[in-house]
Amino acid sequence: MSSYSIPDFSFSSSLNDLNVSLKTYLSAHPTVARLIVCAIVIHKSSHVLLVQRAATDGFPNCWECPGGGVDNDDETILHALARELHEETGLVVNHVRALVDDKTEFKGREGTWRKITFLVEVKASDTDEEDLEMPKVSLEPLEHQELVWASEEEIECGRVGGKDIKFAYQVQKETIKVAFGMAREGSGSG
């Protein structure tokens, strides 16, 4: 766990049920052993941030949206989301817009793992011109080796700028497509 101090962020009122501690969530969902959060960052409703897992990590060289495990030390699930996004990309959550998916589950040694995916907005860096440029991303090299900003069409065809995009989990592609639709509709922007 990092010593990152999470700046204030806002979230849609529809997410109040997920603004709880890991312990509270797990006690309400006894079939879930571990919880993972995932941040879908879509810039200007047109490009999503994808990160490529390190060659030495699980699911080597596969692509995903940033995220990771919720820790007991995380104040809430939403704070875990902000921490994981910052640890993996250097980006800072400004607003958690919407829940994209909370039904994805995997079987692990410890039992069922649930992945909760959110659509998030990030704070622009001081060097981003008028918020027109893609936010500056700084990858954690032990976890991720490369990044791309992909359009919805590139997600669909599985190729971005000459790179083949193989997702760690096929459901990630479907979840991203749902998030693009939500971004276009303005879901959770309030």
C-alpha positions in Angstrom: 0.0 0.0 0.0 1.4 3.4 -0.9 1.5 6.5 1.2 -0.4 8.5 -1.4 -2.7 11.0 0.1 -5.9 11.0 -1.9 -7.1 14.5 -2.9 -10.7 15.3 -2.6 -12.9 14.0 -5.4 -16.6 14.0 -6.1 -18.8 11.1 -7.2 -22.3 10.7 -8.5 -25.0 10.2 -5.9 -25.9 6.9 -7.6 -22.6 5.5 -6.2 -23.5 6.1 -2.5 -23.8 2.4 -1.9 -20.2 1.9 -3.0 -18.8 4.7 -0.9 -18.2 2.1 1.9 -15.3 0.3 3.4 -14.2 -3.1 2.1 -15.3 -4.7 5.3 -18.8 -3.2 5.0 -19.1 -4.3 1.3 -17.8 -7.9 2.0 -20.2 -8.3 4.9 -23.1 -7.4 2.7 -21.8 -9.7 -0.1 -20.7 -12.9 1.7 -20.0 -14.8 -1.5 -17.3 -12.3 -2.5 -13.8 -13.0 -1.1 -11.8 -10.3 -2.9 -12.8 -7.0 -4.6 -11.1 -5.4 -7.5 -11.8 -1.9 -8.9 -11.2 -0.7 -12.4 -11.1 2.9 -13.7 -12.3 3.7 -17.3 -10.9 7.0 -18.3 -12.4 8.4 -21.4 -11.0 11.7 -22.7 -13.5 14.0 -24.4 -15.9 11.1 -25.0 -13.6 9.9 -27.8 -10.5 8.0 -26.4 -10.1 5.5 -23.6 -6.9 4.9 -21.6 -5.5 1.4 -22.0 -2.4 0.1 -20.2 -0.4 -3.0 -21.2 0.6 -5.3 -18.4 4.3 -5.9 -17.8 5.8 -9.0 -19.4 6.7 -10.3 -16.0 3.3 -9.8 -14.4 0.2 -12.0 -14.5 -1.6 -11.8 -17.9 1.8 -10.7 -19.5 1.6 -8.2 -22.3 -2.2 -8.0 -22.2 -4.2 -4.8 -22.2 -6.6 -3.4 -19.6 -7.9 -0.3 -18.0 -6.1 0.7 -14.8 -7.2 -0.8 -11.5 -6.4 -3.3 -8.8 -7.4 -4.7 -5.4 -9.2 -2.9 -2.7 -7.2 -3.0 0.5 -8.4 -3.1 4.1 -6.6 0.2 4.7 -8.6 2.0 1.9 -11.2 4.4 3.4 -13.8 3.3 0.9 -14.1 1.4 -2.4 -14.1 4.7 -4.2 -10.9 5.8 -2.4 -9.3 2.5 -3.5 -10.3 3.4 -7.1 -8.6 6.7 -6.8 -5.5 5.2 -5.2 -5.1 2.4 -7.8 -5.5 4.9 -10.7 -2.9 7.1 -9.2 -0.4 4.3 -8.4 -0.7 2.8 -11.9 -0.9 6.0 -14.0 -0.1 9.1 -11.9 -3.6 10.4 -12.8 -5.8 12.0 -10.1 -9.5 11.3 -9.9 -11.6 14.4 -10.1 -15.1 12.8 -10.4 -16.4 9.2 -10.4 -19.2 9.5 -12.9 -20.9 6.2 -13.0 -20.9 2.5 -12.2 -20.2 0.6 -15.5 -20.2 -3.0 -14.2 -20.4 -4.8 -10.9 -21.3 -8.3 -12.2 -17.9 -9.5 -13.4 -16.6 -12.3 -11.2 -13.7 -14.7 -11.3 -12.9 -17.8 -9.3 -9.6 -17.6 -7.4 -7.8 -19.7 -4.7 -9.5 -17.7 -2.0 -13.0 -17.8 -3.5 -14.9 -15.5 -5.7 -13.3 -12.2 -6.9 -15.6 -9.4 -8.0 -14.5 -6.6 -10.3 -16.3 -3.3 -10.1 -15.7 -0.9 -13.0 -16.3 2.8 -12.9 -16.3 5.6 -15.4 -14.1 8.4 -14.0 -12.9 11.9 -14.9 -9.4 12.9 -14.1 -7.9 16.3 -13.2 -6.0 18.0 -16.0 -2.3 18.4 -15.3 -0.7 21.9 -15.2 0.8 21.2 -18.7 -2.5 20.1 -20.4 -3.4 22.9 -22.8 -7.1 23.9 -22.2 -7.8 20.2 -21.4 -7.5 19.5 -25.2 -4.5 17.1 -24.9 -4.7 13.6 -23.4 -3.8 13.7 -19.7 -0.2 13.0 -19.0 0.2 9.4 -17.8 3.2 8.0 -15.8 3.2 4.2 -15.7 4.4 2.1 -12.8 6.9 -0.1 -14.8 6.6 -3.2 -12.5 2.9 -3.4 -13.4 2.6 -1.8 -16.9 4.9 -1.3 -19.8 3.0 0.8 -22.3 -0.2 2.8 -22.8 -2.4 3.9 -25.6 -5.4 6.2 -26.0 -7.9 4.2 -28.1 -11.0 5.2 -30.0 -14.2 3.2 -29.8 -13.5 2.0 -33.4 -10.0 0.9 -32.4 -11.4 -1.0 -29.4 -13.8 -2.8 -31.7 -11.2 -3.9 -34.2 -8.6 -4.7 -31.6 -5.8 -2.6 -33.1 -4.4 0.8 -32.1 -1.6 2.6 -34.0 -0.2 -0.7 -35.4 -0.5 -2.5 -32.0 -2.7 -5.5 -31.6 -4.8 -5.1 -28.4 -5.3 -8.4 -26.6 -7.3 -7.8 -23.4 -6.5 -9.6 -20.2 -10.2 -10.4 -19.9 -12.5 -10.3 -22.9 -15.3 -8.8 -20.7 -13.0 -5.7 -20.5 -13.7 -4.9 -24.2 -17.5 -5.1 -23.7 -17.3 -3.0 -20.5 -15.3 -0.3 -22.4 -18.0 -0.3 -25.1 -20.7 0.3 -22.5 -18.6 3.1 -20.9 -18.3 4.8 -24.3 -22.1 4.8 -24.6 -22.4 6.2 -21.1 -19.9 8.9 -21.8 -21.7 10.0 -25.0 -25.0 10.1 -23.0 -23.5 12.1 -20.1 -24.3 9.3 -17.6 -23.4 10.2 -14.0 -22.2 13.7 -14.9 -24.2 15.2 -12.0 
